[in-house]
């Protein structure tokens, strides 16, 4: 099938923010009297709070304080970390190349809609987008497929007409459940072997390297029938 749309994860894929998200969760857990190691939280980044909290908290804790924790983390992240975030190199240029090939671009993030709006500004891609979906558009976050299914619906393409680009195994797993092929980027901090095992067709360093070897990637025109 012809490749019609490219769906991008945001945190760790376009924006250098994974460590900051892990720190926000670490501070949140401590604020509520829970202990967790940074490296253990870091390994779960890429999931939304609905999928991350059960790794560290009991169902009873989530029932009692999960909503308060989520709200605290959002405000903490927005206050302490969001202002200093930067995009990875080559993001806007990669988007321009994809648009020049006549393909639509959709963002699909486990972030909240408010965070996602700010990410569009940080990455300087708002004018190049055909749509965006966030945790506000999905009942369950990655690695469940809800956010990617919403993205497909947003632009009206079939799963085999799209390609997901993400940085975590949870992106790849969610894409697979949605019936969409995926590319992995190493800039989010997950090892290549982990991304490939999760189902990524190919793996690149970051958006700038994907742009550099665009013609040899699954994004290339000759890969449309793959």
GIVENFEN-V936458 format. One record per residue. N is the residue number from 1. RES is the residue in one letter. SS is DSSP state (a for helix, b for strand, c for the rest). OMEGA is omega in whole degrees, -180 to 180 (NA if undefined). NEAR is the number of other C-alpha atoms within 12 Angstrom. Layout:
# GIVENFEN-V936458
N&RES&SS&OMEGA&NEAR, N&RES&SS&OMEGA&NEAR
This chain:
# GIVENFEN-V936458
1&X&c&178&19, 2&X&c&177&24, 3&X&c&-176&32, 4&X&c&-175&32, 5&X&b&175&40, 6&X&b&-177&48, 7&X&b&-177&50, 8&X&b&159&49, 9&X&c&-176&48, 10&X&c&-180&46, 11&X&b&179&46, 12&X&c&179&44, 13&X&c&178&45, 14&X&c&-176&45, 15&X&b&180&42, 16&X&c&-169&32, 17&X&c&-174&36, 18&X&a&178&38, 19&X&a&-179&30, 20&X&a&176&32, 21&X&a&179&41, 22&X&a&178&35, 23&X&a&179&26, 24&X&a&177&34, 25&X&a&179&42, 26&X&a&179&33, 27&X&a&179&29, 28&X&a&179&32, 29&X&a&-180&31, 30&X&a&179&18, 31&X&a&-179&19, 32&X&c&174&23, 33&X&c&179&14, 34&X&c&179&21, 35&X&c&175&17, 36&X&c&179&26, 37&X&c&-180&18, 38&X&a&-176&24, 39&X&a&178&18, 40&X&a&177&19, 41&X&a&-178&33, 42&X&a&-179&28, 43&X&c&-180&27, 44&X&c&-179&35, 45&X&c&-170&44, 46&X&c&172&42, 47&X&c&170&41, 48&X&c&-178&38, 49&X&a&-179&38, 50&X&a&180&30, 51&X&a&-178&27, 52&X&a&-175&33, 53&X&a&179&33, 54&X&a&177&19, 55&X&a&-173&21, 56&X&a&-174&25, 57&X&c&176&25, 58&X&c&176&15, 59&X&a&180&15, 60&X&a&178&12, 61&X&a&-180&20, 62&X&a&179&24, 63&X&a&-175&16, 64&X&a&-170&14, 65&X&a&-176&22, 66&X&a&-179&27, 67&X&a&179&18, 68&X&a&177&19, 69&X&a&-179&32, 70&X&a&180&30, 71&X&a&179&18, 72&X&a&-179&25, 73&X&a&180&34, 74&X&a&-179&28, 75&X&a&178&22, 76&X&a&-179&25, 77&X&a&-179&32, 78&X&a&-176&25, 79&X&a&-170&16, 80&X&a&-170&18, 81&X&c&-175&25, 82&X&a&-177&32, 83&X&a&-177&17, 84&X&a&-176&17, 85&X&c&180&28, 86&X&c&175&27, 87&X&b&171&32, 88&X&c&180&31, 89&X&c&170&25, 90&X&c&-176&26, 91&X&a&-177&35, 92&X&a&-179&28, 93&X&a&177&25, 94&X&a&178&33, 95&X&a&179&38, 96&X&a&179&22, 97&X&a&179&28, 98&X&a&179&35, 99&X&a&178&24, 100&X&a&177&16, 101&X&c&175&23, 102&X&c&-179&20, 103&X&c&178&30, 104&X&b&-180&34, 105&X&b&180&41, 106&X&b&171&43, 107&X&b&179&46, 108&X&b&-171&52, 109&X&c&172&53, 110&X&c&176&45, 111&X&c&175&44, 112&X&c&178&31, 113&X&a&179&21, 114&X&a&177&22, 115&X&a&-177&32, 116&X&a&178&32, 117&X&a&178&25, 118&X&a&179&25, 119&X&a&178&38, 120&X&a&179&35, 121&X&a&-178&23, 122&X&a&-179&27, 123&X&a&179&34, 124&X&c&-178&25, 125&X&c&-173&32, 126&X&a&-178&23, 127&X&a&-177&17, 128&X&a&-174&28, 129&X&c&173&31, 130&X&c&179&29, 131&X&b&178&30, 132&X&b&175&42, 133&X&b&-178&39, 134&X&c&177&37, 135&X&a&178&34, 136&X&a&-176&22, 137&X&a&-173&25, 138&X&c&177&27, 139&X&c&-180&22, 140&X&c&180&26, 141&X&c&177&36, 142&X&c&17&39, 143&X&c&171&34, 144&X&c&-170&30, 145&X&c&-169&33, 146&X&a&-175&32, 147&X&a&178&41, 148&X&a&176&54, 149&X&a&177&38, 150&X&a&179&34, 151&X&a&178&40, 152&X&a&-180&37, 153&X&a&-177&25, 154&X&a&-178&25, 155&X&a&173&28, 156&X&c&177&20, 157&X&c&178&28, 158&X&c&-179&25, 159&X&a&-179&31, 160&X&a&175&25, 161&X&a&-175&30, 162&X&b&178&41, 163&X&b&178&49, 164&X&b&173&54, 165&X&b&-178&54, 166&X&b&-175&52, 167&X&c&-177&49, 168&X&c&175&48, 169&X&a&-179&41, 170&X&a&172&42, 171&X&a&-178&52, 172&X&a&180&43, 173&X&a&178&36, 174&X&a&178&38, 175&X&a&-180&45, 176&X&a&179&31, 177&X&a&178&24, 178&X&a&-179&31, 179&X&c&-177&25, 180&X&c&175&34, 181&X&b&-178&39, 182&X&b&172&44, 183&X&b&178&42, 184&X&b&174&47, 185&X&b&-177&44, 186&X&a&-174&34, 187&X&a&177&34, 188&X&a&174&43, 189&X&c&178&32, 190&X&c&-179&35, 191&X&c&179&22, 192&X&a&-178&26, 193&X&a&180&20, 194&X&a&180&25, 195&X&a&179&32, 196&X&a&179&28, 197&X&a&179&22, 198&X&a&174&30, 199&X&c&-180&31, 200&X&c&178&35, 201&X&c&-179&28, 202&X&c&-175&31, 203&X&b&-180&38, 204&X&b&-177&35, 205&X&c&-174&30, 206&X&c&-180&34, 207&X&a&-178&41, 208&X&a&178&25, 209&X&a&177&24, 210&X&a&177&34, 211&X&a&-179&27, 212&X&a&-178&21, 213&X&c&-179&20, 214&X&a&-175&25, 215&X&a&177&18, 216&X&a&-176&17, 217&X&c&175&27, 218&X&c&176&32, 219&X&c&-174&41, 220&X&c&-177&27, 221&X&a&-177&22, 222&X&a&178&16, 223&X&a&-174&19, 224&X&c&-177&23, 225&X&c&-178&15, 226&X&c&NA&18
